[in-house]
Amino acid sequence: MTCAPHHDTEQPRRAGGAEPFDPAAAAARATAEILQDTLHSARPGVVVDSPPGAGKSTLVVRAARELAAAGRPLMVVAQTNAQVDDLVLRLAEKDPALPVGRLHSSEAGSFDPALAELPEVRTSTKIADLAGMDVVVSTAAKWAYTKADEPWRHAIVDEAYQMRSDALLSVAGLFERALFVGDPGQLDPFSVVGAEQWAGLSYDPSSSAVSTLLAHNPDLPQHRLPVSWRLPASAARLVSDAFYPFTRFRSGTEHGDRRLAFGVPGDGSGVDRVLDEAAESGWGLLELPARHTPRTDPEAVGAVALVVRRLLDRGGAATSERGPDPEPLTADRIAVGTAHRDQAAAVRTALAGLGVTGVAVDTANRLQGREFDVTVVLHPLSGRPDATAFHLETGRLCVLASRHRHACIVVCRAGVAELLDEHPSTEPVRLGVTVKFPDGWEAHHAVLSHLAEHRVPWRG
């Protein structure tokens, strides 16, 4: 079984072994350097790589406030309406006196009604109505149809790795300089049509905005946020090694800073034993017998639902650095992640049959950017007869494995390691295309190797 090399990210020390790593100081230094380049660099762009839970949104909000405070009005580009609304709410919370414009489409329900309650936030379908606002926020799709008499001096592009290069081209004329912030390990930009005919060309529209930007401007300042405040020490090392081998990061917490405990003892079943394993180590693999199954494997779906039911029945409580008192593990702090929408629908039905409501159940695409105390994952390759490019995509597995603050429990049929070995990558090699590393085959093996140490059989 192939495994990415492990590095001691749990107890890092500086050269000479003098002082232990200070995550807050490291994050502060990185943020200061990013803001320095954003405000003062003469280059047309600054790129920031952010691992899961590293404070990307916090950085975007702070950069927007500092640019506005320096008398530099700016536009902010996000990829979805939910992301735009979240940024506007965060800006209003941090700086209630900051004038913020929310540019939206004419469709009903295109923005959060809560924005209407904020005194310094103005919403409109027309950019002219937002003239004079310090910050104007909208989606890339809306900005693409916006005309401006004068370009903004500054822009911030959020989730830049999930933005296609053609979308960047559509808005590039609206600003002179931009801060691009995103997570390089998450899902690639989505396209509803094939893009093979453009592969390797400098104007491939399916490439991410950052990839195309750096291909044409390799000397742009590049930074990374070095600390994940979401992932616990038990998870940061694996996720960093498996998905971010060239931009490693560390957890903002140490082993022992977070604790997951149950008020009701386990009953000795496979489900309860995997819960105890996850509470102790941060990871659990509930392994079902090897078998080729339909995508909505009824036994695996039932196992996922039962894991969630027992999480709630056993009175879970989470303790963390956020406060001394344990917080109840309620339904809204649990998520179920799947690869496909029909799998998510099957899990919702199974949970409803067990009387469970309020748990987030969705695909990796829709869980991206969200955070929970505990996640339950139906492995993308569980029960499959083949390993397709969709199921091997590194970003999908990375999202599923990086949403939790305390523990991640994976439900999977045995035999995935053998499946991977029988289906090595057969993707064509195209000239001019940067090979993505690590590839899905290697990342899956790395994660499976780690999960094997926390394996509990479904029965027995």
DRENDO-1510 file (C-alpha; in Angstrom, 1 decimal, always signed):
<recs>
REC; n; res; u; v; w
REC; 1; MET; +0.0; +0.0; +0.0 .
REC; 2; THR; +1.5; +3.4; -1.1 .
REC; 3; CYS; +1.6; +6.1; +1.5 .
REC; 4; ALA; +2.7; +9.7; +1.3 .
REC; 5; PRO; +5.8; +10.5; +3.4 .
REC; 6; HIS; +5.1; +11.6; +6.9 .
REC; 7; HIS; +6.7; +14.5; +8.6 .
REC; 8; ASP; +6.7; +15.5; +12.2 .
REC; 9; THR; +4.1; +18.3; +12.0 .
REC; 10; GLU; +2.8; +17.7; +15.5 .
REC; 11; GLN; +5.7; +19.0; +17.5 .
REC; 12; PRO; +7.6; +21.1; +15.0 .
REC; 13; ARG; +10.7; +23.1; +16.1 .
REC; 14; ARG; +12.7; +25.8; +14.6 .
REC; 15; ALA; +16.2; +25.4; +13.3 .
REC; 16; GLY; +18.5; +24.4; +16.2 .
REC; 17; GLY; +15.6; +23.0; +18.2 .
REC; 18; ALA; +15.2; +26.2; +20.2 .
REC; 19; GLU; +11.5; +26.9; +20.5 .
REC; 20; PRO; +8.3; +25.0; +19.8 .
REC; 21; PHE; +6.2; +26.1; +16.9 .
REC; 22; ASP; +3.8; +28.9; +17.8 .
REC; 23; PRO; +0.8; +28.6; +15.4 .
REC; 24; ALA; -0.6; +32.0; +16.3 .
REC; 25; ALA; +2.7; +33.8; +15.7 .
REC; 26; ALA; +3.2; +31.9; +12.4 .
REC; 27; ALA; -0.3; +32.8; +11.2 .
REC; 28; ALA; +0.2; +36.5; +12.2 .
REC; 29; ARG; +3.5; +36.7; +10.3 .
REC; 30; ALA; +1.9; +35.2; +7.2 .
REC; 31; THR; -1.0; +37.6; +7.4 .
REC; 32; ALA; +1.2; +40.6; +7.8 .
REC; 33; GLU; +3.2; +39.7; +4.8 .
REC; 34; ILE; +0.1; +39.1; +2.7 .
REC; 35; LEU; -1.4; +42.5; +3.7 .
REC; 36; GLN; +1.9; +44.2; +3.0 .
REC; 37; ASP; +2.0; +42.9; -0.6 .
REC; 38; THR; -1.7; +43.5; -1.0 .
REC; 39; LEU; -1.4; +47.2; +0.0 .
REC; 40; HIS; +2.0; +48.0; -1.4 .
REC; 41; SER; +3.2; +45.6; -4.1 .
REC; 42; ALA; +3.5; +47.0; -7.6 .
REC; 43; ARG; +2.6; +43.7; -9.1 .
REC; 44; PRO; -1.0; +43.3; -10.5 .
REC; 45; GLY; -1.8; +40.3; -8.3 .
REC; 46; VAL; -1.1; +38.5; -5.0 .
REC; 47; VAL; -1.8; +34.8; -4.6 .
REC; 48; VAL; -2.6; +33.2; -1.3 .
REC; 49; ASP; -2.9; +29.4; -0.8 .
REC; 50; SER; -5.1; +28.5; +2.2 .
REC; 51; PRO; -5.5; +24.9; +3.5 .
REC; 52; PRO; -8.8; +23.8; +5.1 .
REC; 53; GLY; -9.8; +26.0; +8.1 .
REC; 54; ALA; -6.8; +28.3; +7.9 .
REC; 55; GLY; -8.9; +31.5; +8.2 .
REC; 56; LYS; -9.3; +32.3; +4.5 .
REC; 57; SER; -12.6; +34.2; +5.0 .
REC; 58; THR; -11.0; +36.0; +8.0 .
REC; 59; LEU; -8.1; +37.1; +5.7 .
REC; 60; VAL; -10.5; +38.3; +3.0 .
REC; 61; VAL; -12.5; +40.3; +5.4 .
REC; 62; ARG; -9.4; +41.9; +7.0 .
REC; 63; ALA; -7.8; +42.7; +3.7 .
REC; 64; ALA; -11.1; +44.4; +2.5 .
REC; 65; ARG; -11.3; +46.4; +5.7 .
REC; 66; GLU; -7.6; +47.5; +5.4 .
REC; 67; LEU; -8.0; +48.5; +1.8 .
REC; 68; ALA; -11.1; +50.5; +2.6 .
REC; 69; ALA; -9.4; +52.2; +5.6 .
REC; 70; ALA; -6.6; +53.2; +3.3 .
REC; 71; GLY; -9.0; +55.0; +1.1 .
REC; 72; ARG; -9.0; +52.4; -1.7 .
REC; 73; PRO; -12.5; +51.3; -2.6 .
REC; 74; LEU; -12.6; +47.7; -3.9 .
REC; 75; MET; -14.7; +45.0; -5.5 .
REC; 76; VAL; -14.9; +41.5; -4.1 .
REC; 77; VAL; -15.6; +38.5; -6.3 .
REC; 78; ALA; -16.9; +35.2; -4.9 .
REC; 79; GLN; -18.2; +32.1; -6.6 .
REC; 80; THR; -21.7; +31.6; -5.2 .
REC; 81; ASN; -24.4; +33.7; -3.7 .
REC; 82; ALA; -24.0; +32.0; -0.3 .
REC; 83; GLN; -20.3; +32.9; -0.3 .
REC; 84; VAL; -21.1; +36.5; -1.1 .
REC; 85; ASP; -23.8; +36.8; +1.6 .
REC; 86; ASP; -21.4; +35.2; +4.1 .
REC; 87; LEU; -18.7; +37.7; +3.3 .
REC; 88; VAL; -21.1; +40.7; +3.6 .
REC; 89; LEU; -22.4; +39.4; +7.0 .
REC; 90; ARG; -18.8; +39.0; +8.2 .
REC; 91; LEU; -17.8; +42.5; +7.0 .
REC; 92; ALA; -20.8; +44.0; +8.8 .
REC; 93; GLU; -20.0; +42.0; +12.0 .
REC; 94; LYS; -16.4; +43.1; +12.1 .
REC; 95; ASP; -17.0; +46.7; +11.0 .
REC; 96; PRO; -20.7; +47.8; +11.4 .
REC; 97; ALA; -19.8; +51.3; +10.1 .
REC; 98; LEU; -18.2; +50.1; +6.8 .
REC; 99; PRO; -20.4; +50.9; +3.8 .
REC; 100; VAL; -20.8; +47.7; +1.8 .
REC; 101; GLY; -22.7; +47.1; -1.4 .
REC; 102; ARG; -24.3; +43.8; -2.3 .
REC; 103; LEU; -24.7; +43.6; -6.1 .
REC; 104; HIS; -27.2; +40.8; -6.9 .
REC; 105; SER; -29.2; +39.4; -9.8 .
REC; 106; SER; -32.9; +40.3; -10.4 .
REC; 107; GLU; -34.0; +36.7; -9.5 .
REC; 108; ALA; -36.1; +36.3; -6.4 .
REC; 109; GLY; -34.2; +35.1; -3.4 .
REC; 110; SER; -30.8; +35.9; -4.9 .
REC; 111; PHE; -29.5; +37.3; -1.6 .
REC; 112; ASP; -30.0; +36.7; +2.1 .
REC; 113; PRO; -32.9; +38.8; +3.5 .
REC; 114; ALA; -30.9; +39.3; +6.7 .
REC; 115; LEU; -28.7; +41.9; +4.7 .
REC; 116; ALA; -31.7; +44.2; +4.7 .
REC; 117; GLU; -31.4; +44.6; +8.4 .
REC; 118; LEU; -27.9; +45.9; +8.3 .
REC; 119; PRO; -27.8; +49.7; +8.2 .
REC; 120; GLU; -24.6; +50.2; +6.3 .
REC; 121; VAL; -25.3; +47.5; +3.7 .
REC; 122; ARG; -27.0; +48.5; +0.5 .
REC; 123; THR; -28.4; +45.9; -2.0 .
REC; 124; SER; -29.1; +46.5; -5.7 .
REC; 125; THR; -29.2; +44.9; -9.1 .
REC; 126; LYS; -27.4; +48.0; -10.6 .
REC; 127; ILE; -23.8; +49.0; -9.9 .
REC; 128; ALA; -24.8; +52.7; -10.3 .
REC; 129; ASP; -26.9; +52.4; -7.1 .
REC; 130; LEU; -23.8; +51.3; -5.2 .
REC; 131; ALA; -21.6; +54.2; -6.3 .
REC; 132; GLY; -19.5; +55.5; -3.4 .
REC; 133; MET; -19.6; +52.3; -1.3 .
REC; 134; ASP; -16.2; +51.3; +0.1 .
REC; 135; VAL; -16.7; +47.6; -0.7 .
REC; 136; VAL; -19.0; +46.1; -3.4 .
REC; 137; VAL; -19.4; +42.3; -3.3 .
REC; 138; SER; -21.0; +40.0; -5.9 .
REC; 139; THR; -20.6; +36.7; -7.7 .
REC; 140; ALA; -18.2; +36.2; -10.7 .
REC; 141; ALA; -21.3; +35.6; -12.8 .
REC; 142; LYS; -22.9; +38.9; -11.9 .
REC; 143; TRP; -19.6; +40.8; -12.2 .
REC; 144; ALA; -19.2; +39.4; -15.8 .
REC; 145; TYR; -22.3; +41.4; -16.9 .
REC; 146; THR; -21.4; +44.6; -15.0 .
REC; 147; LYS; -20.1; +47.7; -16.8 .
REC; 148; ALA; -18.0; +50.3; -15.0 .
REC; 149; ASP; -16.8; +53.7; -16.2 .
REC; 150; GLU; -13.5; +53.4; -14.3 .
REC; 151; PRO; -11.9; +50.1; -13.1 .
REC; 152; TRP; -11.5; +49.5; -9.4 .
REC; 153; ARG; -7.9; +49.9; -8.2 .
REC; 154; HIS; -8.3; +46.8; -6.1 .
REC; 155; ALA; -10.2; +43.5; -6.1 .
REC; 156; ILE; -10.3; +40.4; -3.9 .
REC; 157; VAL; -11.1; +37.1; -5.6 .
REC; 158; ASP; -12.3; +34.6; -3.0 .
REC; 159; GLU; -12.2; +30.8; -3.7 .
REC; 160; ALA; -9.9; +31.6; -6.6 .
REC; 161; TYR; -9.0; +27.9; -7.2 .
REC; 162; GLN; -12.7; +27.1; -7.8 .
REC; 163; MET; -13.0; +29.9; -10.4 .
REC; 164; ARG; -12.5; +28.9; -14.0 .
REC; 165; SER; -10.1; +31.0; -16.1 .
REC; 166; ASP; -12.8; +32.0; -18.5 .
REC; 167; ALA; -14.7; +33.5; -15.6 .
REC; 168; LEU; -11.6; +35.5; -14.6 .
REC; 169; LEU; -11.2; +36.8; -18.1 .
REC; 170; SER; -14.8; +38.0; -18.0 .
REC; 171; VAL; -14.2; +40.2; -15.0 .
REC; 172; ALA; -10.5; +41.1; -15.4 .
REC; 173; GLY; -11.2; +44.4; -17.0 .
REC; 174; LEU; -13.0; +45.7; -13.9 .
REC; 175; PHE; -9.9; +46.0; -11.7 .
REC; 176; GLU; -6.3; +46.9; -11.9 .
REC; 177; ARG; -4.8; +44.7; -9.1 .
REC; 178; ALA; -6.2; +41.8; -7.1 .
REC; 179; LEU; -5.7; +39.5; -4.2 .
REC; 180; PHE; -6.5; +35.9; -5.1 .
REC; 181; VAL; -7.3; +33.7; -2.1 .
REC; 182; GLY; -8.2; +30.0; -2.3 .
REC; 183; ASP; -7.6; +26.4; -1.3 .
REC; 184; PRO; -5.5; +24.5; -3.9 .
REC; 185; GLY; -6.5; +21.1; -2.5 .
REC; 186; GLN; -10.2; +21.4; -2.9 .
REC; 187; LEU; -12.4; +20.5; -5.9 .
REC; 188; ASP; -11.4; +21.8; -9.3 .
REC; 189; PRO; -13.6; +24.3; -11.1 .
REC; 190; PHE; -16.8; +22.7; -12.4 .
REC; 191; SER; -17.6; +22.6; -16.1 .
REC; 192; VAL; -20.8; +21.2; -17.7 .
REC; 193; VAL; -19.0; +20.5; -21.0 .
REC; 194; GLY; -15.8; +18.6; -21.9 .
REC; 195; ALA; -12.7; +20.7; -22.3 .
REC; 196; GLU; -10.3; +18.2; -23.7 .
REC; 197; GLN; -9.9; +20.2; -26.9 .
REC; 198; TRP; -8.3; +23.1; -25.0 .
REC; 199; ALA; -6.0; +20.9; -22.8 .
REC; 200; GLY; -2.4; +22.3; -22.8 .
REC; 201; LEU; -3.3; +25.6; -24.3 .
REC; 202; SER; -2.6; +28.8; -22.5 .
REC; 203; TYR; -6.2; +29.9; -22.7 .
REC; 204; ASP; -7.8; +26.6; -21.5 .
REC; 205; PRO; -11.1; +27.9; -20.1 .
REC; 206; SER; -11.4; +24.9; -17.7 .
REC; 207; SER; -8.2; +25.7; -15.8 .
REC; 208; SER; -8.5; +27.5; -12.5 .
REC; 209; ALA; -8.1; +31.2; -12.4 .
REC; 210; VAL; -4.9; +30.9; -10.3 .
REC; 211; SER; -3.3; +28.3; -12.6 .
REC; 212; THR; -3.8; +30.5; -15.7 .
REC; 213; LEU; -2.8; +33.7; -13.8 .
REC; 214; LEU; +0.5; +32.2; -12.6 .
REC; 215; ALA; +1.2; +30.6; -16.1 .
REC; 216; HIS; +1.2; +34.1; -17.5 .
REC; 217; ASN; +2.6; +35.9; -14.5 .
REC; 218; PRO; +5.0; +33.5; -12.7 .
REC; 219; ASP; +6.7; +36.3; -10.7 .
REC; 220; LEU; +3.5; +37.3; -8.8 .
REC; 221; PRO; +4.0; +37.3; -5.0 .
REC; 222; GLN; +2.8; +34.0; -3.6 .
REC; 223; HIS; +2.0; +33.3; +0.0 .
REC; 224; ARG; +0.3; +30.5; +2.1 .
REC; 225; LEU; -1.5; +30.4; +5.4 .
REC; 226; PRO; +0.5; +27.9; +7.5 .
REC; 227; VAL; -2.0; +26.9; +10.2 .
REC; 228; SER; -5.4; +25.1; +10.1 .
REC; 229; TRP; -7.6; +26.2; +13.0 .
REC; 230; ARG; -10.2; +23.7; +12.1 .
REC; 231; LEU; -8.4; +20.4; +11.7 .
REC; 232; PRO; -7.2; +18.8; +15.0 .
REC; 233; ALA; -3.7; +17.6; +15.5 .
REC; 234; SER; -4.9; +14.1; +14.7 .
REC; 235; ALA; -6.0; +15.2; +11.2 .
REC; 236; ALA; -3.7; +18.0; +10.0 .
REC; 237; ARG; -0.7; +15.7; +9.5 .
REC; 238; LEU; -2.6; +13.2; +7.3 .
REC; 239; VAL; -4.4; +15.9; +5.2 .
REC; 240; SER; -1.2; +17.9; +4.8 .
REC; 241; ASP; +0.8; +15.0; +3.7 .
REC; 242; ALA; -1.8; +13.4; +1.4 .
REC; 243; PHE; -3.2; +16.6; -0.3 .
REC; 244; TYR; -0.7; +19.5; +0.3 .
REC; 245; PRO; +2.8; +17.9; -0.1 .
REC; 246; PHE; +4.3; +21.2; -1.4 .
REC; 247; THR; +2.4; +23.6; +0.8 .
REC; 248; ARG; +2.4; +21.9; +4.2 .
REC; 249; PHE; +0.5; +23.2; +7.1 .
REC; 250; ARG; +0.1; +22.4; +10.8 .
REC; 251; SER; -2.8; +22.3; +13.2 .
REC; 252; GLY; -3.4; +25.3; +15.5 .
REC; 253; THR; -4.0; +22.9; +18.3 .
REC; 254; GLU; -2.0; +20.0; +20.0 .
REC; 255; HIS; -3.0; +16.5; +21.0 .
REC; 256; GLY; -5.2; +16.8; +24.1 .
REC; 257; ASP; -6.5; +20.3; +23.3 .
REC; 258; ARG; -9.7; +18.8; +22.0 .
REC; 259; ARG; -11.7; +15.9; +23.4 .
REC; 260; LEU; -14.8; +14.0; +22.3 .
REC; 261; ALA; -16.5; +12.0; +24.9 .
REC; 262; PHE; -19.8; +10.0; +25.2 .
REC; 263; GLY; -22.1; +10.0; +28.2 .
REC; 264; VAL; -23.5; +6.6; +27.4 .
REC; 265; PRO; -21.2; +3.6; +27.2 .
REC; 266; GLY; -20.9; +1.6; +24.0 .
REC; 267; ASP; -22.9; -1.6; +23.5 .
REC; 268; GLY; -20.1; -3.5; +22.0 .
REC; 269; SER; -21.4; -3.3; +18.4 .
REC; 270; GLY; -19.2; -2.4; +15.5 .
REC; 271; VAL; -20.9; +1.0; +15.3 .
REC; 272; ASP; -20.2; +1.9; +18.9 .
REC; 273; ARG; -16.7; +0.5; +18.8 .
REC; 274; VAL; -15.9; +2.7; +15.8 .
REC; 275; LEU; -17.4; +5.7; +17.6 .
REC; 276; ASP; -15.1; +5.0; +20.6 .
REC; 277; GLU; -12.1; +4.7; +18.3 .
REC; 278; ALA; -12.9; +8.0; +16.6 .
REC; 279; ALA; -13.4; +9.7; +19.9 .
REC; 280; GLU; -10.0; +8.4; +21.0 .
REC; 281; SER; -7.9; +8.9; +17.9 .
REC; 282; GLY; -9.9; +11.3; +15.7 .
REC; 283; TRP; -10.4; +8.7; +13.0 .
REC; 284; GLY; -12.6; +5.6; +12.5 .
REC; 285; LEU; -13.1; +3.2; +9.6 .
REC; 286; LEU; -16.2; +1.1; +9.8 .
REC; 287; GLU; -15.5; -1.6; +7.3 .
REC; 288; LEU; -18.2; -3.6; +5.6 .
REC; 289; PRO; -17.6; -6.9; +3.8 .
REC; 290; ALA; -16.1; -6.7; +0.3 .
REC; 291; ARG; -18.8; -6.7; -2.4 .
REC; 292; HIS; -19.7; -4.9; -5.6 .
REC; 293; THR; -22.9; -2.9; -5.0 .
REC; 294; PRO; -25.2; -0.4; -6.5 .
REC; 295; ARG; -24.1; +3.2; -5.9 .
REC; 296; THR; -26.7; +3.6; -3.2 .
REC; 297; ASP; -25.6; +0.5; -1.4 .
REC; 298; PRO; -28.4; -0.1; +1.1 .
REC; 299; GLU; -26.2; -1.8; +3.7 .
REC; 300; ALA; -23.6; +1.0; +3.6 .
REC; 301; VAL; -26.3; +3.7; +3.6 .
REC; 302; GLY; -27.9; +2.0; +6.6 .
REC; 303; ALA; -24.5; +1.9; +8.4 .
REC; 304; VAL; -23.9; +5.6; +7.9 .
REC; 305; ALA; -27.4; +6.4; +9.3 .
REC; 306; LEU; -26.8; +4.2; +12.3 .
REC; 307; VAL; -23.5; +5.8; +13.0 .
REC; 308; VAL; -25.2; +9.2; +13.1 .
REC; 309; ARG; -28.1; +7.8; +15.3 .
REC; 310; ARG; -25.7; +6.4; +17.8 .
REC; 311; LEU; -23.6; +9.6; +17.9 .
REC; 312; LEU; -26.8; +11.4; +19.1 .
REC; 313; ASP; -28.1; +8.6; +21.3 .
REC; 314; ARG; -24.8; +8.3; +23.2 .
REC; 315; GLY; -24.8; +11.9; +24.3 .
REC; 316; GLY; -21.6; +13.1; +22.7 .
REC; 317; ALA; -19.9; +16.2; +24.0 .
REC; 318; ALA; -17.0; +18.1; +22.6 .
REC; 319; THR; -14.4; +20.0; +24.5 .
REC; 320; SER; -11.9; +22.3; +22.8 .
REC; 321; GLU; -9.7; +25.4; +23.1 .
REC; 322; ARG; -12.8; +27.6; +22.6 .
REC; 323; GLY; -13.8; +27.2; +26.2 .
REC; 324; PRO; -13.5; +25.0; +29.3 .
REC; 325; ASP; -17.0; +23.5; +29.2 .
REC; 326; PRO; -18.0; +20.6; +27.0 .
REC; 327; GLU; -20.5; +21.4; +24.2 .
REC; 328; PRO; -23.2; +18.9; +23.4 .
REC; 329; LEU; -22.8; +17.1; +20.0 .
REC; 330; THR; -26.1; +18.2; +18.5 .
REC; 331; ALA; -27.4; +17.3; +15.1 .
REC; 332; ASP; -26.3; +20.6; +13.5 .
REC; 333; ARG; -22.7; +19.9; +14.5 .
REC; 334; ILE; -22.7; +16.6; +12.5 .
REC; 335; ALA; -22.4; +16.2; +8.7 .
REC; 336; VAL; -22.6; +13.2; +6.3 .
REC; 337; GLY; -20.5; +13.5; +3.1 .
REC; 338; THR; -21.0; +11.5; -0.1 .
REC; 339; ALA; -19.7; +11.5; -3.6 .
REC; 340; HIS; -23.1; +11.6; -5.4 .
REC; 341; ARG; -26.4; +13.3; -4.8 .
REC; 342; ASP; -28.4; +10.0; -5.0 .
REC; 343; GLN; -26.3; +8.7; -2.2 .
REC; 344; ALA; -27.0; +11.8; -0.1 .
REC; 345; ALA; -30.7; +11.4; -0.8 .
REC; 346; ALA; -30.6; +7.8; +0.3 .
REC; 347; VAL; -28.8; +8.7; +3.6 .
REC; 348; ARG; -31.4; +11.4; +4.3 .
REC; 349; THR; -34.2; +8.9; +3.8 .
REC; 350; ALA; -32.4; +6.4; +6.1 .
REC; 351; LEU; -31.9; +9.0; +8.8 .
REC; 352; ALA; -35.5; +10.1; +8.6 .
REC; 353; GLY; -36.5; +6.4; +9.2 .
REC; 354; LEU; -34.4; +6.5; +12.4 .
REC; 355; GLY; -36.0; +9.8; +13.5 .
REC; 356; VAL; -32.9; +11.9; +12.9 .
REC; 357; THR; -33.3; +15.5; +11.6 .
REC; 358; GLY; -31.0; +18.5; +11.4 .
REC; 359; VAL; -27.9; +16.7; +10.2 .
REC; 360; ALA; -26.2; +18.2; +7.1 .
REC; 361; VAL; -26.2; +15.5; +4.4 .
REC; 362; ASP; -24.7; +16.4; +1.1 .
REC; 363; THR; -22.0; +15.9; -1.6 .
REC; 364; ALA; -18.4; +17.0; -1.2 .
REC; 365; ASN; -19.2; +19.9; -3.6 .
REC; 366; ARG; -21.8; +21.3; -1.3 .
REC; 367; LEU; -20.0; +20.7; +1.9 .
REC; 368; GLN; -16.9; +22.5; +0.6 .
REC; 369; GLY; -16.1; +25.4; +2.9 .
REC; 370; ARG; -18.2; +24.2; +5.8 .
REC; 371; GLU; -17.1; +23.0; +9.3 .
REC; 372; PHE; -18.5; +20.5; +11.8 .
REC; 373; ASP; -17.5; +18.8; +15.0 .
REC; 374; VAL; -17.9; +15.3; +13.6 .
REC; 375; THR; -18.2; +14.1; +10.0 .
REC; 376; VAL; -19.4; +10.7; +8.7 .
REC; 377; VAL; -18.2; +9.8; +5.2 .
REC; 378; LEU; -19.4; +7.2; +2.7 .
REC; 379; HIS; -16.1; +6.4; +0.9 .
REC; 380; PRO; -16.3; +7.4; -2.8 .
REC; 381; LEU; -14.9; +4.0; -3.8 .
REC; 382; SER; -16.9; +1.8; -1.5 .
REC; 383; GLY; -18.4; -1.2; -3.3 .
REC; 384; ARG; -17.3; +0.0; -6.8 .
REC; 385; PRO; -16.1; -2.3; -9.5 .
REC; 386; ASP; -13.9; +0.4; -11.0 .
REC; 387; ALA; -11.9; +3.5; -10.0 .
REC; 388; THR; -13.0; +6.3; -12.3 .
REC; 389; ALA; -11.4; +9.8; -12.6 .
REC; 390; PHE; -14.4; +11.3; -10.8 .
REC; 391; HIS; -14.0; +9.0; -7.8 .
REC; 392; LEU; -10.3; +9.4; -7.7 .
REC; 393; GLU; -10.3; +13.2; -7.8 .
REC; 394; THR; -8.1; +14.4; -5.0 .
REC; 395; GLY; -10.2; +17.4; -4.2 .
REC; 396; ARG; -13.3; +15.3; -3.5 .
REC; 397; LEU; -11.5; +13.1; -1.0 .
REC; 398; CYS; -9.8; +16.1; +0.5 .
REC; 399; VAL; -13.1; +17.9; +1.1 .
REC; 400; LEU; -14.6; +14.8; +2.7 .
REC; 401; ALA; -11.6; +14.3; +5.0 .
REC; 402; SER; -11.2; +17.9; +6.1 .
REC; 403; ARG; -14.6; +19.2; +7.4 .
REC; 404; HIS; -14.2; +18.1; +11.0 .
REC; 405; ARG; -12.9; +19.7; +14.2 .
REC; 406; HIS; -12.9; +16.5; +16.3 .
REC; 407; ALA; -13.4; +13.3; +14.4 .
REC; 408; CYS; -14.1; +11.8; +11.0 .
REC; 409; ILE; -15.7; +8.3; +10.6 .
REC; 410; VAL; -15.5; +6.6; +7.2 .
REC; 411; VAL; -17.9; +3.9; +6.2 .
REC; 412; CYS; -16.5; +1.7; +3.4 .
REC; 413; ARG; -16.6; -1.8; +2.0 .
REC; 414; ALA; -13.3; -3.8; +2.2 .
REC; 415; GLY; -11.3; -4.2; -1.0 .
REC; 416; VAL; -10.7; -0.6; -2.0 .
REC; 417; ALA; -6.9; -0.9; -1.8 .
REC; 418; GLU; -7.0; -3.9; -4.1 .
REC; 419; LEU; -9.4; -2.0; -6.4 .
REC; 420; LEU; -6.8; +0.9; -6.7 .
REC; 421; ASP; -4.0; -1.6; -7.5 .
REC; 422; GLU; -6.1; -3.1; -10.2 .
REC; 423; HIS; -7.1; +0.2; -11.8 .
REC; 424; PRO; -3.9; +2.4; -12.0 .
REC; 425; SER; -4.4; +5.8; -13.6 .
REC; 426; THR; -4.9; +5.6; -17.4 .
REC; 427; GLU; -5.4; +9.4; -17.9 .
REC; 428; PRO; -3.8; +10.6; -21.1 .
REC; 429; VAL; -0.7; +12.7; -20.7 .
REC; 430; ARG; -1.1; +16.0; -22.5 .
REC; 431; LEU; +1.8; +18.3; -23.5 .
REC; 432; GLY; +1.7; +21.7; -21.7 .
REC; 433; VAL; -0.5; +20.5; -18.9 .
REC; 434; THR; +0.9; +20.6; -15.4 .
REC; 435; VAL; +0.5; +17.2; -13.8 .
REC; 436; LYS; -1.5; +17.5; -10.6 .
REC; 437; PHE; +0.3; +16.1; -7.6 .
REC; 438; PRO; -0.5; +14.2; -5.6 .
REC; 439; ASP; -2.8; +12.3; -8.0 .
REC; 440; GLY; -5.9; +10.6; -6.7 .
REC; 441; TRP; -4.5; +7.1; -6.7 .
REC; 442; GLU; -1.7; +8.1; -4.4 .
REC; 443; ALA; -3.9; +10.3; -2.1 .
REC; 444; HIS; -6.5; +7.5; -1.7 .
REC; 445; HIS; -3.8; +5.0; -0.8 .
REC; 446; ALA; -2.3; +7.4; +1.8 .
REC; 447; VAL; -5.7; +8.0; +3.4 .
REC; 448; LEU; -6.6; +4.2; +3.4 .
REC; 449; SER; -3.2; +3.4; +4.9 .
REC; 450; HIS; -4.0; +5.7; +7.8 .
REC; 451; LEU; -7.6; +4.6; +8.2 .
REC; 452; ALA; -6.4; +0.9; +8.4 .
REC; 453; GLU; -4.9; +1.7; +11.8 .
REC; 454; HIS; -8.4; +2.6; +13.0 .
REC; 455; ARG; -10.4; -0.2; +11.4 .
REC; 456; VAL; -13.5; -1.7; +13.0 .
REC; 457; PRO; -15.5; -4.5; +11.3 .
REC; 458; TRP; -19.2; -3.7; +10.7 .
REC; 459; ARG; -20.1; -7.1; +12.2 .
REC; 460; GLY; -18.1; -9.1; +14.8 .
</recs>
